[in-house]
């Protein structure tokens, strides 16, 4: 049996508690973009965005 098609990527990044509006935990993020959409469209705030998105990003 094979291990599958996808590599498991473990991010050694601690959750960020600095923002009172939400907790940023990169280990739980699936890069869906919902948090970014809500901030931009519903709250009219441009305070979130994608950085280092994907497997080959250099970090």
C-alpha positions in Angstrom: 0.0 0.0 0.0 1.3 3.5 -0.8 1.5 6.5 1.5 -0.7 8.5 -0.7 -0.3 11.4 -3.2 0.1 14.2 -0.7 3.0 15.1 1.5 2.4 16.0 5.1 3.8 19.4 5.9 4.3 20.2 9.5 4.6 23.9 10.3 6.4 24.7 13.5 4.7 28.1 14.0 3.1 29.0 17.3 -0.4 30.6 17.3 -0.6 34.3 17.3 -2.7 35.8 20.1 -1.8 39.5 19.4 -5.0 40.4 17.7 -8.1 40.7 20.0 -10.5 39.9 17.0 -9.2 36.4 16.3 -6.5 33.8 17.1 -4.3 33.0 14.1 -3.2 29.3 14.3 -1.4 28.3 11.1 -1.6 24.6 12.0 -5.4 24.8 11.6 -5.5 27.0 8.5 -6.6 25.2 5.3 -6.0 28.4 3.1 -9.7 28.7 2.3 -9.7 32.5 2.4 -12.9 33.0 4.4 -11.2 35.1 7.1 -9.7 37.4 4.4 -13.1 37.7 2.7 -14.9 38.5 5.9 -12.4 41.2 6.8 -12.5 42.8 3.4 -16.2 42.5 2.4 -18.1 42.5 5.7 -15.9 44.5 8.0 -14.4 46.8 5.3 -10.9 46.2 6.7 -8.0 45.2 4.6 -5.9 43.8 7.4 -5.5 40.1 6.3 -4.0 38.5 3.2 -2.2 35.4 2.0 1.6 35.1 2.5 3.7 32.1 1.7 0.7 30.2 0.3 1.4 26.8 -1.1 4.0 24.0 -0.8 6.9 25.7 -2.6 7.2 29.1 -0.9 10.7 29.1 0.4 10.1 28.7 4.1 
